[in-house]
Amino acid sequence: MRIAYLDCFSGISGDMFLGALVDAGVPAALLEQTVRALDLEAEIKIGRVNRSGIHATKVDVYAHGEVDLPREVRAEHDHERDHGHLPHAHRHAPEPGGRSPAESGSASAASGPEKLPPRGLEEIRRIISRAKLGESTKRTAIGIFEALALAEAKIHQVSVDHVHFHEVGAVDAMVDIVCAAVGAEALAVDELLSSPLNLGSGTVRCAHGTFPVPAPATLELLKGVPVYSSGVQAELVTPTGAAIVKTLVRRFLPFPPMKVDKVGYGAGTRDLPGQANVCRITVGEAQAEHASKPSEEIITVLEANLDDLNPQIFGYVMDRLLEEGALDVFGTTVQMKKNRPGTRLTVLCRPGDASRLSHLLVRETTTLGVRQRQEKREVVDRRWVTVTTEWGDVRMKVASSNGEVTNYAPEYEDCRRIAVERQVPLKHVIEEAVQRYLHTATRSH
């Protein structure tokens, strides 16, 4: 199994994650193409910098000609400019090495002197949806943005659709998040893992005042994620970085046993005393010790009780939920108030997909509300192998625990397609696929 591991010993932000991806081999041209696909007034510049002796890749995002900066750096520049010590034009030129962990463009961010109009979440969804990108990439990117908006909504006690992002920050966050989704997919790994996150310490100045690090939205996003502070006086994990990690990373653990293939370093702007301000990503093949252990992950459970929904619509909604990224969907017969028979619709999904799937439930069913909770689930390792039957190729899902194969099953859709196209009984296709797999597995041993 191919895995990638993030070392977040100096925190993480959107641009640090992008720098690490490029340094590990994701083509810079792919990110540049992604920015053009968004059709925004934005561009990225990629270069090499030195952070405490570590050479790393630096990705800077320019929105409306302005490079974003860490909140405390931006605050210092604004203060100096307002007091006549710094010309306004200086804010549009990056420091050596460019931008670092930056405010995500959230509702609490300062908007700068241009006072450009803010963007709402619905508009951001439309911009990402209309971009010429893969559907899975767009779903991932929208999921990350929704996680970010959901955290802001919780902090400010407003509806998620009333969260607004100032123009420069919204563009910057869209570039970071969509490029992160594209780049993570380009890594072609089965699982993205991470170390616990170093949050930093001290305080950070937001539009609503001074807050301790981590900022409120960041801390809300990191519920269920292992974190710590090494004492560095800086905001090391930004809301955008937290949203990316919370959505993309499956597990948080010490460095896993693996055969290393590639290593990449993504740089932040600042040089921190006694610490390389970089995020490291290591890509390679998981070793048997790692692959044999069941993994734990946090999932979100959505539920709604339905007693007045057309059964035809129920089947349609289940299909839509799975198409939109739900991990599993099922119905349970329940007896509801006034002794009405009904169905409890349960959806298992990743936390970053919860808001979007919850809205889909409200829009497509008759429910007046959706319950939501987070649970841990233990997942055995699984992998795909392809077997060749006399009628065509069939994928087999193979599960293992403690180094031993515990289950195997042919992919139903592959078998169904062959049965229809070749006019063969479905049960014969399934039996043939299983026999071919067993024959191959026996030979390999």
C-alpha positions in Angstrom: 0.0 0.0 0.0 1.4 3.4 -1.0 1.2 6.1 1.7 2.3 9.6 2.3 3.2 11.0 5.8 3.1 14.6 6.8 5.6 15.8 9.4 3.9 18.9 10.9 6.7 19.7 13.5 6.4 23.4 12.4 2.7 23.4 11.9 1.0 23.5 8.5 -0.7 26.0 6.2 -2.1 25.8 2.7 1.0 27.1 1.0 3.4 24.9 3.0 1.3 21.9 2.0 1.5 22.9 -1.7 5.3 23.5 -1.4 5.8 20.0 0.1 3.7 18.4 -2.7 5.7 20.1 -5.4 9.0 19.3 -3.7 7.9 15.6 -3.6 7.3 15.5 -7.4 3.8 16.9 -8.1 4.3 19.0 -11.3 4.3 22.7 -10.7 2.6 23.0 -14.1 -0.4 21.0 -12.7 -0.9 23.6 -9.9 -0.5 26.5 -12.4 -3.1 24.9 -14.7 -5.4 24.4 -11.7 -5.2 28.1 -10.9 -6.1 29.0 -14.5 -9.0 26.7 -14.4 -10.5 28.6 -11.4 -10.6 31.7 -13.7 -9.8 34.1 -10.8 -7.5 37.1 -10.6 -4.8 35.0 -9.1 -1.5 33.4 -9.9 1.1 31.3 -8.0 4.9 31.7 -8.0 7.1 28.8 -7.0 10.7 29.1 -5.9 13.4 27.6 -3.6 14.3 29.0 -0.2 16.4 28.1 2.8 14.9 27.7 6.2 17.4 27.1 8.9 19.6 25.1 6.6 16.8 23.1 4.9 16.2 23.9 1.2 12.5 23.8 0.5 10.0 24.8 -2.1 8.0 28.0 -1.5 4.6 28.6 -3.1 3.2 32.1 -3.1 -0.3 32.9 -4.0 -1.1 36.3 -5.4 -4.7 37.5 -5.3 -5.5 40.8 -7.1 -1.7 41.4 -7.3 -1.3 41.1 -3.5 0.6 38.3 -1.8 -0.9 37.1 1.4 1.2 37.2 4.6 1.0 35.6 8.1 -1.6 37.5 10.2 1.0 38.9 12.6 3.2 40.0 9.7 0.3 41.6 7.9 -0.7 43.4 11.1 2.8 44.8 11.6 2.8 46.0 8.0 -0.6 47.6 8.3 0.4 49.3 11.6 3.6 50.7 10.0 1.8 51.8 6.9 -0.9 53.5 8.9 1.8 55.4 10.9 3.6 56.5 7.8 6.6 54.1 8.2 5.7 51.8 5.3 4.4 52.7 1.9 1.3 50.9 0.8 3.0 49.4 -2.3 5.3 47.4 0.0 2.5 45.2 1.0 2.2 44.0 -2.6 5.7 42.8 -2.7 6.6 39.5 -1.0 9.4 39.2 1.6 12.3 37.0 0.4 10.7 33.6 0.0 7.1 35.0 -0.3 4.1 34.0 1.7 3.8 31.7 4.7 1.0 30.3 6.8 -1.7 32.8 6.2 -5.2 33.5 7.4 -7.6 31.5 5.4 -9.7 34.5 4.4 -12.2 33.6 7.1 -14.9 35.8 8.5 -12.4 37.1 11.1 -9.8 38.2 8.7 -8.9 41.8 8.0 -9.7 42.7 4.5 -7.0 45.2 3.8 -7.4 48.7 2.4 -9.1 47.8 -0.9 -12.4 46.9 0.8 -13.2 44.5 -2.0 -16.6 42.8 -1.7 -16.7 39.5 0.4 -17.6 36.1 -1.1 -20.2 33.8 0.4 -19.8 30.0 0.6 -22.4 29.5 -2.1 -20.5 31.6 -4.6 -17.3 29.8 -3.7 -19.1 26.5 -4.4 -20.2 27.8 -7.8 -16.7 28.9 -8.7 -15.1 25.6 -7.9 -18.0 23.6 -9.5 -17.7 25.3 -12.8 -13.9 24.9 -13.0 -12.6 22.4 -15.6 -11.4 19.9 -13.0 -12.2 16.3 -12.1 -15.4 15.8 -10.2 -13.7 14.0 -7.3 -11.2 16.9 -7.0 -14.0 19.4 -6.9 -15.9 17.4 -4.3 -12.8 17.3 -2.1 -12.1 21.0 -2.5 -15.7 22.0 -1.7 -15.6 19.6 1.3 -12.4 21.4 2.7 -14.0 24.8 2.2 -17.2 23.7 3.9 -15.2 22.4 6.9 -13.6 25.9 7.1 -17.0 27.7 6.8 -18.6 25.3 9.3 -15.9 26.1 11.9 -16.4 29.9 11.4 -20.1 29.5 11.6 -19.8 27.6 14.9 -17.5 30.3 16.4 -19.6 33.2 15.3 -23.0 31.5 15.9 -24.3 32.1 12.4 -25.6 29.9 9.6 -22.8 28.4 7.4 -24.4 30.2 4.5 -23.9 33.6 6.3 -20.1 33.1 6.6 -18.3 35.5 4.2 -14.7 35.6 3.2 -13.1 38.8 2.2 -12.1 39.0 -1.4 -8.3 38.6 -1.2 -8.5 35.9 1.4 -11.2 34.0 -0.4 -9.2 33.9 -3.6 -6.1 32.9 -1.7 -7.9 30.1 0.2 -9.6 28.8 -3.0 -6.2 28.5 -4.7 -4.6 26.8 -1.7 -7.5 24.4 -1.2 -8.3 23.5 -4.8 -4.5 23.0 -5.5 -4.2 20.9 -2.4 -7.1 18.7 -3.6 -5.5 18.4 -7.0 -2.0 17.8 -5.7 -3.0 15.2 -3.1 -4.8 13.3 -5.9 -1.7 13.6 -8.1 0.4 11.9 -5.4 -1.5 8.7 -6.1 -1.3 7.3 -2.6 -3.8 5.0 -0.9 -3.6 6.9 2.4 -2.4 10.3 3.7 -1.1 10.2 7.3 0.2 12.9 9.6 2.1 13.5 12.8 0.4 15.4 15.6 0.3 19.2 14.8 2.6 21.8 16.4 0.2 24.7 17.0 2.7 27.3 18.1 1.9 29.7 21.0 1.5 33.4 21.8 -1.3 35.5 20.5 -2.7 36.5 17.1 -4.5 39.7 16.1 -7.7 39.2 14.2 -10.4 41.6 13.1 -12.4 40.9 16.3 -9.4 41.4 18.6 -6.4 39.6 20.0 -6.7 35.8 20.6 -4.4 33.1 22.0 -2.9 30.7 19.5 -4.5 28.6 18.1 -7.2 30.9 16.7 -10.8 29.9 17.5 -11.6 28.6 14.0 -8.4 26.6 13.9 -9.1 25.0 17.3 -12.7 24.2 16.2 -11.4 22.5 13.1 -8.9 20.4 15.0 -11.4 18.6 17.3 -10.4 15.0 17.5 -6.9 15.7 16.1 -3.7 15.3 18.3 -2.0 18.6 18.8 0.8 20.1 21.0 2.9 23.3 21.3 6.6 23.4 21.3 6.5 26.9 22.7 7.4 28.8 19.4 5.8 32.3 19.6 3.9 32.2 16.4 0.7 30.9 14.8 2.0 27.7 13.1 -1.3 26.1 12.1 -3.7 28.3 10.1 -7.4 27.7 9.5 -6.8 26.7 5.9 -4.0 24.3 6.9 -6.2 22.8 9.6 -9.1 22.3 7.2 -6.9 20.6 4.6 -5.4 18.2 7.1 -8.8 17.5 8.8 -10.3 16.6 5.5 -7.5 14.8 3.7 -5.6 13.0 6.5 -6.9 9.5 7.5 -4.8 9.0 10.7 -2.5 10.8 13.0 0.4 8.7 14.3 4.2 8.6 14.7 6.3 8.0 11.6 5.0 4.7 10.2 7.2 1.8 8.9 7.6 2.4 5.2 10.0 2.0 2.3 10.8 5.7 1.4 10.4 6.7 -2.2 10.2 10.5 -2.2 10.6 13.3 0.3 9.4 16.9 -0.1 9.8 20.1 2.0 7.3 23.0 1.8 8.4 26.3 3.3 6.7 29.1 5.2 7.7 32.7 5.0 9.3 33.3 8.4 12.6 32.1 9.7 11.8 30.8 13.2 14.6 30.9 15.8 16.1 27.4 16.3 13.5 25.7 14.0 13.2 25.0 10.3 9.8 26.5 9.3 8.9 23.8 6.9 6.4 21.0 6.5 7.8 17.6 5.3 6.0 15.0 3.3 7.4 11.4 2.8 6.0 9.1 0.2 6.6 5.4 -0.1 5.3 1.8 0.4 3.9 0.8 3.8 5.7 -2.1 5.3 3.9 -5.2 6.5 3.9 -4.1 10.2 2.0 -0.9 9.3 -0.3 -2.5 6.8 -1.3 -5.3 9.1 -2.7 -3.1 11.9 -6.4 -2.1 11.8 -6.6 1.7 11.6 -8.8 4.1 13.5 -10.4 7.1 11.8 -13.0 9.7 12.8 -16.2 9.6 10.7 -19.4 11.6 10.9 -22.8 9.9 11.2 -25.8 11.7 9.7 -29.3 10.4 10.6 -32.9 11.4 9.7 -36.2 9.6 10.5 -38.6 9.5 7.5 -42.2 8.4 7.6 -43.7 10.3 4.6 -41.1 9.9 1.8 -42.0 8.2 -1.4 -40.0 4.9 -1.5 -38.9 5.6 -5.1 -37.3 8.9 -3.8 -35.6 7.0 -1.0 -33.6 4.8 -3.4 -32.7 7.9 -5.5 -31.4 9.7 -2.4 -29.3 6.7 -1.4 -27.7 6.7 -4.9 -27.1 10.5 -4.8 -25.4 10.3 -1.3 -23.0 7.6 -2.5 -22.2 9.5 -5.7 -21.4 12.6 -3.5 -18.8 10.7 -1.5 -20.7 9.0 1.4 -18.8 6.1 2.8 -22.0 4.1 3.4 -25.8 4.6 3.3 -28.4 2.4 4.8 -32.0 2.4 6.0 -33.5 0.8 9.2 -37.2 0.2 9.8 -38.5 2.1 12.8 -41.8 2.7 14.4 -42.4 6.4 14.8 -44.8 8.7 16.6 -48.6 8.1 16.1 -47.5 4.5 15.5 -46.4 5.2 11.9 -43.9 2.9 10.2 -40.9 4.7 9.0 -37.3 4.4 8.0 -34.2 5.8 9.7 -31.8 6.9 6.9 -28.1 6.7 8.2 -25.2 8.1 6.3 -21.5 7.5 7.2 -19.1 10.1 5.8 -15.9 11.9 6.3 -16.2 15.0 8.5 -15.3 17.3 5.6 -18.3 16.0 3.6 -20.8 16.3 6.4 -22.2 19.7 5.6 -22.7 19.1 1.9 -24.4 15.7 2.5 -26.6 17.1 5.3 -27.8 19.8 2.9 -28.5 17.2 0.3 -30.7 15.3 2.8 -32.7 18.4 3.6 -33.1 19.3 -0.1 -34.0 15.8 -1.4 -36.1 14.3 1.4 -39.0 15.4 3.6 -36.9 15.6 6.8 -37.1 18.8 8.9 -33.7 18.2 10.5 -30.6 16.0 10.4 -28.8 14.6 13.5 -25.1 14.5 13.4 -22.4 12.9 15.6 -18.8 11.8 15.3 -17.6 8.3 15.9 -14.4 6.3 15.7 -14.3 3.3 13.4 -11.6 0.6 13.1 -10.8 -0.2 9.5 -8.8 -3.2 8.3 -6.5 -2.6 5.4 -7.9 -3.3 2.0 -6.4 -3.3 -1.5 -7.6 -3.9 -5.0 -6.3 -6.7 -7.3 -7.5 -7.4 -10.8 -8.2 -10.9 -12.0 -8.8 -11.9 -15.6 -11.8 -14.1 -16.3 -12.7 -15.6 -19.7 -15.1 -12.8 -20.2 -13.0 -9.9 -19.0 -11.2 -8.2 -16.1 -12.8 -8.0 -12.6 -11.5 -6.1 -9.6 -11.3 -7.9 -6.3 -11.4 -6.1 -3.0 -9.0 -7.9 -0.6 -9.1 -7.2 3.2 -6.4 -8.2 5.6 -5.7 -8.0 9.4 -2.6 -8.9 11.3 -0.9 -9.8 8.0 -3.6 -12.3 7.1 -6.2 -12.1 4.3 -9.6 -12.0 6.1 -12.0 -11.4 3.2 -12.1 -11.0 -0.5 -15.0 -10.2 -2.9 -15.4 -9.3 -6.6 -16.5 -5.8 -7.4 -20.3 -6.2 -8.1 -20.4 -3.5 -10.8 -17.6 -5.2 -12.8 -19.4 -8.5 -12.6 -22.8 -7.0 -13.5 -21.3 -5.2 -16.5 -19.8 -8.4 -17.8 -23.0 -10.4 -17.2 -25.0 -7.8 -19.2 -22.5 -7.3 -22.0 -21.6 -11.0 -22.5 -25.1 -12.4 -21.6 -23.6 -14.7 -18.9 -25.4 -15.5 -15.6 -24.2 -13.1 -13.0 -23.5 -15.9 -10.5 -21.2 -17.6 -13.0 -19.1 -14.4 -13.4 -18.8 -14.0 -9.6 -17.8 -17.6 -9.1 -15.2 -17.4 -11.9 -13.7 -14.2 -10.5 -13.4 -15.8 -7.0 -11.8 -19.0 -8.5 -9.3 -16.9 -10.5 -8.3 -14.9 -7.4 -7.8 -18.0 -5.3 -5.7 -19.6 -8.0 -3.5 -16.5 -8.2 -3.3 -16.2 -4.4 -2.2 -19.8 -4.1 0.5 -19.5 -6.7 1.9 -16.3 -5.1 2.4 -18.3 -1.8 
